[in-house]
Amino acid sequence: MPNFSIPLSGLKADNTELNAISNNLANMSTTAYKTQTVNFADMFYESMGSSGSGNPIAVGTGTQVASTSTDYTTGDFNTTGKTSSDMAVNGSGYFVVADASGSQYLTRNGAFTEDTTGHLVTSNGQYLMGYAATNGSIAGNSLSEIVVPTSGSSMAASASTSFTLTTNLSATDATAATYTSTANLYDSLGVKHTATITYTKTATNDWNYSVTLPDSDYASGTATAVTGTLTFDASGNLATVDGSTVGTATGDVKSVTLSGLGSGLADGASLGTSGNITWNLLSTTNSQILTQTSSADSNSATLTDGYTSGSYESFTVDTDGTVKAVYSNSQKLTVGQVALASVANQQGLQAEGNSLYQTTTASGTATVGTPGTGVLGTIKDSATEGSNVDISTQFSELIIAQRAFQANSKSITTFDTVTETAINLIR
């Protein structure tokens, strides 16, 4: 007699495949959705003996769903044009998120939003996890919630302690010629003070300098200039300042201390270190930035380490996951770093819905690190990852699954006819 369980097993398996394909098509617009595929396997075989040559004679008993596999390839990136709360993983890895109870999940969906407390959260409220920063520096390697400043937050002013000028003094200037540069310095109240640096040529390759603030900046109403000498070598590089050799060798100097320039301010604020301001004569890479060449007198760049107060405006996320708050005073402050996680076997992850995954024994525990390290990809901000569903492939598989379902249905109707014929033999 025909075994109805065989085509029924096919119908059941085909139904599962149709559901998977339908789910893929339904999630074509779901952020970071990954295509699922149903894999079939034949069932055990019924032995019916062996042939004359000893070969076994066996008939299968149907099919079954052996597994489902997920295509974890990266989908296309969609630039949202929104704030940096939208992120995508460019490469391998998952964002780590946690619910209010502390349970952690993995996700590729980086469509985060800011809640009222500055936390970056998923659409259903899980917190984005990473590494917190203290005073602008990443502190430790323990995961915590990523928190950005809230609207209305401000950054206090920071007093300047040093400044750097990129300046050229023309070698063709006549003796007694002068050239003036300026540098904006900020005191502890955020008040700007403009330092004027006057260079006066005294001889070939020799210059005097004079640095002063306006008279009105001082409580006494009178400024006292800080003066000194500069000497350049035959190549136009700064050789000495106030008689000391400029360079990086032992005993050389890289800067000059302008003693008392920031003392006795009219507003009572502090400026510099105990009133002393450092004038950096070399760049951060120890290259020459104060030169004397045939080019015209010029000042191409000015850097100071102080700033006025500012209000919070937005935040950015670097490719390494560093989250920086941006303030109206053009300053950026590191507030954290997004973490990414990887697992040994992605196929072992348990899908939980809402684009969330949990680790299992099959997947292995998650290894957490910073973006761009090891196997982990980098962060692409102001963008989200799209679904990787290929509609043409899904339609093709839908047709094949439909034909398989129809074929198994035909087997049942055929079995029914055969059964009816057998029953009629005894009538």
C-alpha positions as CSV (number, residue, x, y, z in Angstrom):
1,M,0.0,0.0,0.0
2,P,1.2,3.5,-0.7
3,N,2.9,5.3,2.3
4,F,1.1,8.6,2.6
5,S,3.7,9.8,5.1
6,I,6.3,10.2,2.3
7,P,4.5,12.9,0.3
8,L,3.2,14.4,3.6
9,S,6.8,14.8,4.8
10,G,7.5,16.6,1.5
11,L,4.5,18.9,1.9
12,K,5.7,19.7,5.5
13,A,9.2,20.4,4.4
14,D,8.1,22.4,1.4
15,N,5.8,24.4,3.6
16,T,8.7,25.3,5.8
17,E,10.7,26.4,2.8
18,L,7.8,28.5,1.5
19,N,7.6,30.2,4.9
20,A,11.3,31.0,5.0
21,I,11.2,32.5,1.5
22,S,8.1,34.5,2.4
23,N,9.9,35.7,5.5
24,N,12.9,36.8,3.4
25,L,10.7,38.7,1.0
26,A,8.8,40.3,3.9
27,N,12.0,41.5,5.4
28,M,13.5,43.0,2.2
29,S,13.4,46.5,3.8
30,T,14.4,45.4,7.3
31,T,17.6,47.0,8.4
32,A,20.5,44.5,8.4
33,Y,18.2,41.5,7.8
34,K,20.0,38.3,6.8
35,T,18.6,35.9,4.2
36,Q,17.7,32.4,5.5
37,T,17.7,29.2,3.5
38,V,16.0,25.9,4.4
39,N,18.1,22.8,3.9
40,F,16.5,19.3,3.3
41,A,17.7,15.8,4.1
42,D,16.3,12.4,3.3
43,M,14.9,10.3,6.1
44,F,15.8,6.8,7.1
45,Y,15.5,4.0,4.6
46,E,13.4,0.9,4.8
47,S,15.5,-2.2,4.0
48,M,13.8,-4.7,1.7
49,G,16.6,-7.2,1.5
50,S,19.4,-7.4,-1.1
51,S,19.8,-8.2,-4.8
52,G,21.4,-11.3,-6.2
53,S,24.7,-9.5,-6.2
54,G,24.4,-8.6,-2.6
55,N,23.6,-5.0,-3.1
56,P,21.1,-3.7,-0.5
57,I,17.5,-2.9,-1.6
58,A,16.2,0.0,0.3
59,V,13.4,2.6,-0.1
60,G,13.4,6.0,1.5
61,T,10.6,7.2,3.7
62,G,10.5,10.8,2.9
63,T,12.3,14.1,3.6
64,Q,12.8,16.4,6.5
65,V,14.1,19.9,7.3
66,A,17.8,19.2,8.3
67,S,18.7,22.8,9.1
68,T,18.3,26.4,8.3
69,S,21.3,28.5,7.2
70,T,21.8,32.2,7.3
71,D,23.6,34.3,4.7
72,Y,25.6,36.7,6.8
73,T,27.2,38.7,4.0
74,T,27.0,42.4,4.4
75,G,24.1,44.3,2.8
76,D,24.4,47.6,1.0
77,F,24.9,50.7,3.0
78,N,22.2,53.3,3.1
79,T,23.4,56.8,3.9
80,T,20.6,58.2,6.1
81,G,21.8,61.8,6.3
82,K,20.8,61.8,9.9
83,T,23.0,62.1,13.0
84,S,25.7,59.7,13.9
85,S,23.3,57.7,16.0
86,D,22.8,55.7,12.7
87,M,25.8,53.3,12.3
88,A,26.7,50.3,10.2
89,V,29.4,47.7,10.7
90,N,31.7,47.8,7.6
91,G,33.0,44.2,7.7
92,S,32.7,41.5,10.3
93,G,31.2,41.9,13.8
94,Y,28.1,42.8,15.7
95,F,27.0,45.6,17.9
96,V,26.6,44.6,21.5
97,V,23.3,45.7,23.1
98,A,21.8,45.0,26.5
99,D,18.3,45.3,28.0
100,A,17.4,46.8,31.3
101,S,18.1,43.5,33.1
102,G,21.6,43.4,31.7
103,S,21.0,40.5,29.2
104,Q,23.2,41.1,26.2
105,Y,22.4,40.5,22.5
106,L,24.2,40.9,19.2
107,T,22.8,42.9,16.3
108,R,23.9,44.3,12.9
109,N,21.0,46.8,13.1
110,G,22.7,50.2,13.9
111,A,19.6,52.3,13.6
112,F,20.1,53.7,17.1
113,T,18.4,56.7,18.7
114,E,19.1,58.9,21.7
115,D,16.8,58.7,24.7
116,T,16.2,61.5,27.2
117,T,19.2,60.5,29.3
118,G,21.7,60.5,26.3
119,H,21.8,56.7,26.0
120,L,22.0,55.2,22.5
121,V,19.2,52.6,22.2
122,T,17.7,50.3,19.7
123,S,14.1,50.6,18.4
124,N,12.9,48.4,21.3
125,G,15.0,49.9,24.0
126,Q,18.2,47.9,24.3
127,Y,21.3,50.0,25.2
128,L,24.3,50.2,22.9
129,M,27.4,48.9,24.7
130,G,31.0,50.0,24.5
131,Y,33.8,51.5,26.6
132,A,33.3,54.6,28.7
133,A,35.7,57.6,28.7
134,T,36.9,59.6,31.6
135,N,38.0,63.2,31.0
136,G,38.2,62.5,27.2
137,S,40.2,59.2,27.5
138,I,38.9,55.7,27.2
139,A,39.2,54.1,30.6
140,G,39.4,50.3,31.1
141,N,38.0,47.5,29.0
142,S,34.7,46.8,30.8
143,L,31.6,47.1,28.8
144,S,29.1,49.8,29.8
145,E,26.3,51.8,28.1
146,I,27.3,54.4,25.6
147,V,26.0,57.8,26.8
148,V,26.3,61.1,25.0
149,P,25.6,64.6,26.4
150,T,22.0,65.7,26.4
151,S,20.7,68.9,24.9
152,G,21.6,71.9,27.0
153,S,24.9,70.3,28.3
154,S,27.9,72.6,28.2
155,M,31.7,72.4,28.3
156,A,33.6,74.6,30.7
157,A,36.3,77.0,29.5
158,S,39.9,75.8,29.6
159,A,42.8,78.2,30.2
160,S,45.5,78.2,27.6
161,T,48.9,77.1,28.7
162,S,50.7,77.1,25.3
163,F,50.5,78.2,21.7
164,T,52.3,77.3,18.5
165,L,52.9,79.5,15.5
166,T,53.9,78.4,12.0
167,T,55.8,81.5,10.8
168,N,58.4,82.5,8.2
169,L,60.5,85.6,8.6
170,S,61.9,86.9,5.3
171,A,65.6,86.6,5.0
172,T,65.5,89.6,2.6
173,D,64.1,92.0,5.2
174,A,66.3,94.9,6.0
175,T,67.8,95.4,9.5
176,A,65.2,97.0,11.8
177,A,62.3,95.5,9.8
178,T,59.5,94.2,11.9
179,Y,56.8,91.6,11.4
180,T,53.8,90.9,13.7
181,S,51.8,87.7,14.4
182,T,49.0,87.2,16.9
183,A,47.7,84.2,18.9
184,N,44.4,84.0,20.7
185,L,44.7,82.7,24.3
186,Y,41.8,81.9,26.6
187,D,41.8,82.3,30.4
188,S,39.9,80.1,32.9
189,L,36.7,82.1,32.5
190,G,36.8,81.7,28.7
191,V,37.8,85.3,28.0
192,K,39.9,85.7,24.9
193,H,43.2,87.5,25.1
194,T,45.1,88.3,21.9
195,A,48.9,87.9,22.3
196,T,50.9,90.0,19.9
197,I,54.3,88.6,18.8
198,T,56.6,91.3,17.2
199,Y,59.7,90.2,15.4
200,T,62.4,92.8,14.8
201,K,65.5,92.0,12.6
202,T,68.7,93.1,14.3
203,A,71.3,91.5,12.0
204,T,71.7,88.9,9.3
205,N,70.0,85.8,10.7
206,D,69.3,87.5,14.0
207,W,65.9,88.7,15.3
208,N,64.5,90.0,18.6
209,Y,61.0,89.0,19.7
210,S,58.5,90.7,22.0
211,V,55.3,89.1,23.2
212,T,52.6,91.2,25.0
213,L,48.9,91.3,25.7
214,P,46.9,94.5,25.5
215,D,47.2,97.0,28.5
216,S,43.5,96.7,29.2
217,D,43.9,92.9,29.9
218,Y,45.8,93.7,33.1
219,A,44.5,94.9,36.4
220,S,47.3,97.4,36.5
221,G,46.3,98.8,33.1
222,T,49.9,98.3,31.9
223,A,51.4,95.4,30.0
224,T,54.9,94.2,30.4
225,A,56.4,92.7,27.3
226,V,58.3,89.4,27.4
227,T,61.4,89.8,25.1
228,G,64.2,87.6,23.8
229,T,66.4,86.8,20.8
230,L,66.2,84.3,17.9
231,T,69.0,83.1,15.7
232,F,68.7,81.2,12.4
233,D,71.3,79.0,10.7
234,A,72.4,79.1,7.0
235,S,69.5,76.8,6.1
236,G,66.9,79.1,7.5
237,N,66.1,76.8,10.5
238,L,65.8,78.3,14.0
239,A,69.1,77.6,15.7
240,T,68.9,79.3,19.1
241,V,66.3,81.1,21.3
242,D,67.7,83.3,24.0
243,G,71.1,81.8,23.5
244,S,69.9,78.1,24.0
245,T,70.1,75.6,21.1
246,V,66.8,74.7,19.6
247,G,66.4,71.0,18.7
248,T,65.6,67.5,20.0
249,A,69.1,66.4,21.3
250,T,69.8,66.2,25.0
251,G,70.0,69.7,26.4
252,D,68.2,71.3,23.5
253,V,65.0,73.3,24.0
254,K,61.8,72.9,22.1
255,S,60.0,75.9,23.5
256,V,60.4,79.2,25.4
257,T,58.6,80.1,28.6
258,L,57.0,83.5,28.5
259,S,57.2,84.2,32.3
260,G,54.4,86.3,33.8
261,L,52.6,86.9,30.5
262,G,49.3,85.6,32.0
263,S,49.7,87.1,35.5
264,G,47.6,89.9,37.0
265,L,44.6,89.8,34.6
266,A,41.9,92.3,35.1
267,D,39.2,89.7,35.3
268,G,41.0,87.8,38.0
269,A,41.1,84.6,35.9
270,S,44.1,82.4,35.5
271,L,46.0,82.1,32.3
272,G,48.9,79.7,31.6
273,T,50.7,77.8,34.3
274,S,51.1,80.2,37.3
275,G,50.9,83.0,34.7
276,N,53.6,81.5,32.5
277,I,52.8,80.7,28.8
278,T,54.7,78.2,26.7
279,W,55.6,79.2,23.2
280,N,56.3,75.9,21.2
281,L,59.1,76.4,18.7
282,L,58.8,72.9,17.1
283,S,55.8,71.0,15.8
284,T,54.3,68.0,17.5
285,T,56.5,65.9,15.2
286,N,59.6,68.0,16.2
287,S,59.9,69.6,12.8
288,Q,60.9,73.3,12.2
289,I,57.9,75.7,12.1
290,L,59.7,79.0,12.8
291,T,61.9,79.6,9.8
292,Q,63.8,82.4,7.9
293,T,63.8,81.9,4.1
294,S,63.6,84.2,1.1
295,S,59.8,83.9,1.1
296,A,57.8,86.8,2.4
297,D,56.9,87.2,6.0
298,S,54.0,85.0,6.8
299,N,52.1,83.2,9.6
300,S,50.3,80.2,8.2
301,A,48.9,78.5,11.3
302,T,48.2,79.2,14.9
303,L,47.3,76.6,17.5
304,T,46.4,77.1,21.2
305,D,45.4,74.6,23.8
306,G,42.8,76.7,25.5
307,Y,39.2,77.4,24.6
308,T,36.1,79.3,25.6
309,S,33.0,77.6,27.0
310,G,30.6,75.9,24.6
311,S,27.3,74.2,24.4
312,Y,26.7,70.6,23.2
313,E,25.6,70.4,19.6
314,S,26.0,66.8,18.3
315,F,28.3,63.8,18.3
316,T,30.4,61.9,15.7
317,V,31.6,58.3,15.5
318,D,35.0,57.6,14.1
319,T,35.7,54.4,12.1
320,D,37.3,52.9,15.2
321,G,34.1,53.5,17.1
322,T,35.3,56.5,19.1
323,V,32.3,58.6,20.0
324,K,33.1,62.3,20.3
325,A,30.8,65.1,21.5
326,V,30.9,68.3,19.5
327,Y,30.5,71.7,21.2
328,S,29.8,75.1,19.9
329,N,33.4,76.2,20.7
330,S,34.7,73.8,18.0
331,Q,36.0,71.4,20.7
332,K,35.4,67.6,20.6
333,L,35.4,65.5,23.7
334,T,35.7,61.7,23.6
335,V,32.8,60.2,25.6
336,G,33.1,56.5,24.7
337,Q,34.0,53.9,22.1
338,V,31.5,51.5,20.5
339,A,32.4,47.8,21.0
340,L,31.9,45.1,18.4
341,A,31.7,41.3,19.0
342,S,32.5,38.2,16.9
343,V,31.7,34.5,17.3
344,A,33.4,31.4,16.1
345,N,30.3,30.0,14.3
346,Q,27.8,32.5,13.1
347,Q,25.4,29.8,12.0
348,G,25.1,28.8,15.6
349,L,23.6,32.2,16.6
350,Q,20.0,32.1,17.8
351,A,17.7,34.7,16.1
352,E,15.5,36.4,18.6
353,G,13.6,38.8,16.4
354,N,14.0,42.5,16.3
355,S,17.3,41.9,14.5
356,L,18.8,40.5,17.7
357,Y,20.9,37.4,18.1
358,Q,22.0,35.4,21.2
359,T,25.0,33.2,21.5
360,T,24.6,29.5,21.9
361,T,26.8,26.5,22.6
362,A,27.0,26.0,18.9
363,S,28.1,29.6,18.1
364,G,30.6,29.9,21.0
365,T,30.9,32.8,23.3
366,A,31.2,36.3,21.9
367,T,34.7,37.9,21.7
368,V,34.4,41.6,22.3
369,G,36.8,44.2,21.1
370,T,37.2,47.6,19.4
371,P,36.3,48.2,15.7
372,G,39.2,47.7,13.3
373,T,41.1,45.2,15.5
374,G,41.5,41.5,14.8
375,V,38.7,40.2,12.6
376,L,36.3,43.1,13.5
377,G,35.2,45.5,10.9
378,T,35.0,49.3,11.2
379,I,32.2,51.7,11.9
380,K,30.4,53.7,9.2
381,D,28.4,56.5,10.8
382,S,25.3,58.3,9.5
383,A,24.5,55.1,7.6
384,T,22.7,51.8,8.1
385,E,23.1,48.4,6.6
386,G,20.4,47.2,4.3
387,S,18.9,43.8,4.0
388,N,20.9,41.3,1.9
389,V,17.8,39.7,0.4
390,D,18.2,39.2,-3.4
391,I,14.6,39.4,-4.8
392,S,15.4,37.6,-8.1
393,T,16.9,34.7,-6.2
394,Q,14.0,34.5,-3.8
395,F,11.5,34.5,-6.7
396,S,13.3,31.7,-8.4
397,E,13.4,29.6,-5.2
398,L,9.8,30.4,-4.6
399,I,8.8,28.9,-8.0
400,I,10.9,25.8,-7.3
401,A,9.3,25.4,-3.8
402,Q,5.9,25.8,-5.3
403,R,6.6,23.1,-7.9
404,A,7.8,20.8,-5.2
405,F,4.7,21.4,-3.1
406,Q,2.5,20.7,-6.2
407,A,4.5,17.5,-6.9
408,N,4.0,16.2,-3.4
409,S,0.3,17.1,-3.6
410,K,0.1,15.1,-6.8
411,S,1.7,12.1,-5.1
412,I,-1.0,12.2,-2.4
413,T,-3.8,12.3,-5.0
414,T,-2.1,9.4,-6.9
415,F,-1.8,7.4,-3.7
416,D,-5.5,8.1,-3.0
417,T,-6.4,6.7,-6.4
418,V,-4.3,3.6,-5.9
419,T,-5.8,3.0,-2.5
420,E,-9.3,3.4,-3.8
421,T,-8.5,0.9,-6.5
422,A,-7.2,-1.6,-4.0
423,I,-10.3,-1.2,-1.8
424,N,-12.6,-1.8,-4.8
425,L,-10.9,-5.2,-5.4
426,I,-12.8,-6.6,-2.5
427,R,-16.2,-5.2,-3.4
